[in-house]
Amino acid sequence: MQRIDFHLRGDFIELNQLLKLAGVCASGGAGKMLVAEGVVSVDGKIELRKTAKIRAGQVVMLGDAQIRVMA
């Protein structure tokens, strides 16, 4: 499993942008497509909102990549 620690610079980041900035997809548009396909989970639950606000303490999973969002 690939573990990625992402350090937040504000109160939140949109899910599609997090996927791009964490390096698990090539662009924000690609991130939106992955979310729409239902292959991204946040805190163990499938997330279908492309611009869901992700905050410190949450864990995002995509395939074998785990992104821990930190303050």
VEXVEX-155781 format. One record per residue (C-alpha): x, y, z; residue in one letter. Coordinates in pm, whole numbers. Example, Ala and Ser with C-alpha at 12.3 -4.5 7.8 and 13.67 -1.06 7.14 Angstrom:
# VEXVEX-155781
- x_y_z_residu
- 1230_-450_780_A
- 1367_-106_714_S
//
This chain:
# VEXVEX-155781
- x_y_z_residu
- 0_0_0_M
- 121_345_-91_Q
- 87_586_203_R
- 89_957_136_I
- 85_1230_401_D
- -70_1549_265_F
- -21_1868_466_H
- -318_2102_439_L
- -251_2474_390_R
- -602_2598_472_G
- -917_2473_638_D
- -997_2221_364_F
- -917_2103_11_I
- -1161_1982_-252_E
- -1140_1608_-310_L
- -1056_1625_-681_N
- -774_1873_-610_Q
- -638_1656_-328_L
- -610_1359_-564_L
- -417_1574_-812_K
- -184_1738_-559_L
- -114_1408_-383_A
- 1_1270_-719_G
- -249_985_-755_V
- -397_1129_-1076_C
- -275_1362_-1349_A
- -527_1645_-1318_S
- -827_1779_-1129_G
- -1046_1660_-1418_G
- -906_1309_-1386_A
- -976_1330_-1013_G
- -1339_1423_-1083_K
- -1374_1121_-1313_M
- -1234_885_-1049_L
- -1475_1020_-787_V
- -1769_988_-1030_A
- -1672_623_-1094_E
- -1714_550_-722_G
- -1357_430_-664_V
- -1260_694_-404_V
- -1346_659_-37_S
- -1319_907_249_V
- -1295_766_601_D
- -1403_423_472_G
- -1713_541_281_K
- -1743_583_-97_I
- -1752_956_-179_E
- -1935_1067_-495_L
- -1911_1445_-443_R
- -1625_1559_-665_K
- -1561_1876_-467_T
- -1625_1735_-119_A
- -1438_1938_142_K
- -1160_1725_289_I
- -1023_1840_623_R
- -730_1751_848_A
- -768_1411_1009_G
- -951_1250_719_Q
- -817_954_520_V
- -880_919_146_V
- -835_586_-33_M
- -794_527_-406_L
- -691_177_-507_G
- -381_91_-304_D
- -307_458_-223_A
- -393_593_121_Q
- -380_972_164_I
- -374_1099_522_R
- -467_1466_543_V
- -276_1652_812_M
- -293_2007_948_A
//
